[in-house]
């Protein structure tokens, strides 16, 4: 074998060793911003300034008497809001602003209904490869295993004793597992605000369905699905809007798909640490680049 071909082969192998690690690091991961929010149904810019965000796209919804049901993706796939995530290493805070650009919901309804649902799967901090599977681990409703659904509902109806808030949680792998049980360690509030609605939720990381008894920097979980809804009604009409993320909800077969990895961020460090490559990584990269340079030199000489 000619020396230049041997050199080229070794160089390519060095660079390919780096590829799987680089590919793994490209999964959709968000480091939760550090901060504390007052759960009062008002997503204030100052409180949520450090939060990680994902966009919410328009969904079609059936607002029938049986309750709101997701029906499909809005034709325009327009962005209709933003979801916010942050923590203070004791509580996870989830917020959402849902816009109503076409004024479908009455601004001053006599009755209203608001809802926020998000699904999660707690992942082992020492197994990054599991963070990107985007799949339920449980195979039946009897295997909650640190995954499931958290939801908050709020409605105002003068005929039904006014304001009411309800929390629910249910286990994986899909909505059919819902048993109506209340969620421990969860606080929720929502309100119609202007041409839209604000939603806020606080989840106790040590005592809640998220089940992360010792939250620490680097602990991660899958955000499987995020969904928000608002409905308003007057004597002369009603309207509803809905949005979520991702475009394909998790509760559609085969119950896998896109997800975002949310990781707890340190709350006692203001400046980001400078990234320093490991020595082995530097050696592999240097060997690969040096080998390619040597191959180019040998090929140039062969032409002369």
C-alpha angles and dihedrals in degrees: 000000000000114000093238093056091049090049091049092051094050091047093052091048091053092052094044090055087063095048101077092051091049092048092050091051090056096068113120102272128165123193106218111241118241115248148102126242132195107235100227103125094264118107099206117196092226094053095045098038093114097044125120112239142204125189121247117220127205119274130190113239138190109221096192127152090267090065136269115317129187110241106174148298120312110249094239096048084213120176107251104173149336135260120213130204130186141141144200093208090260101056134031113218121205120186135172138187114203116195128208103202094168096047094238093151119065111248093221106031123177088221132018141180126206129182141175126188129178131172128213145182117202110224130202111260091219096054110066092167089068093056094077102048092093090201137120112253095202118082098195141025090260092067108067092158099174095311137096144087134315120194140173126197128189128178137172120208122155089208091056103051095277124259119028133174125197130184124201137178132184137178134252149295098049147333094280088075093067112127099174095245118155119252116242121221094018129124121186137178134167138174141180107253122183111308093348146021137266123216128190131180133178120201122194105229091203099046115026142082088277084072103201099146096180107033113195141161111294098025108136142187138183120258097212101176140353122196134172130182140182133187131180133186137191133174091271103041151330141223142190138202131187137183138173150158136281110026092239110054119226094238094070117094133295083033094224133098142098121004140164124229113227116199128188113248126212112263098197098059118077099180123059115245116249112252112243116186118229115257091244091054091050091050093050093047092045092048092049095049093043090050092052089050091050091049091052091050094050092048091050091052091049089058093053 
